[in-house]
Amino acid sequence: MMPVDDDEARVHCRLDELLEERGMTLARLAELVGVTVVNLSVLKNDRAKAVRFSTLTAVCDALECEVGDLLVVVPRS
């Protein structure tokens, strides 16, 4: 098993916060975006290793946000 790159682990997805701000469920977002709830859950829980640009674009369109609103880099501790 390959070690986790420290920089990779520092990317945080703010999907929970954005959904709450918009009063939207993960299931509704999945419908709008055209991906499974499971795949969005992986993203939401910071377990995604990669994300397609088309998925990022669709999520941002549905949430009316920018990629930088959705994904942030957590400062090193």
N, C-alpha and C positions, 0 to 999 in steps of 0.2 A: 504494500500500500504506500502511495506517495504521501509525503508530509504535506500538510496544508500550508500554503504560502500565507505568511502573515498579512500581506497586503490584500489578498483575496478575502480573508476573513473580516477585513475592515469595512467592506461595502455593506451598508445596511439599507434594507428596503422599507420604506415608510408606508407601505400599502395599507396596513391597519389604520393608521392615522388619517390617511386620505379618504378611506372608505367611511370612517366615522364622521369626518367633517362634512361629507356629502350625504350622509344618511343612506348609504348604499350597502348591500350585502355582497359577500364574495360570490354567492351564487348568481346574483344579478350581473355583476361585473363579468363573470364567466360567460353568461349569455351574450352580453354586448360585445365581448372581445372574440368569442368563438374558440375558447380553450377550456379545458376541464377545470373544475374546482380544485382538483388535486394538484394540477400544475400551478395554478395561482397560489395555492396554499404553500407549495414548496418555495415560491418566490417570497411570499408574505413572511414566512418563517426563517428567512435568510439561509435557506438550504440549497438554493439554486447555484449551480456551478457555471451556467451559461444561460443567456436569454437572447432570443432572436430579436433583431431590430423591429421586425414586423409586429411581434408581440408587445414590445415596449411602446411602439407607436400607437397600437390599438388601445392599450391600457391608458396611455396619456390622453388620447382622444376621448375615451369614455369618461375619464376623470377630469377632463379639461385642465390638465396640468402639463408641466414640462418634465423631461427626464430627470433633471436636477431636483425636482420636487419629490420624485419617487425614489431615486437612489442617491444616497449620500455616503461620503467616506467618513468613517468615524476616526477622530484623531487617535494617534498612538498613545498608549497609556504609559 
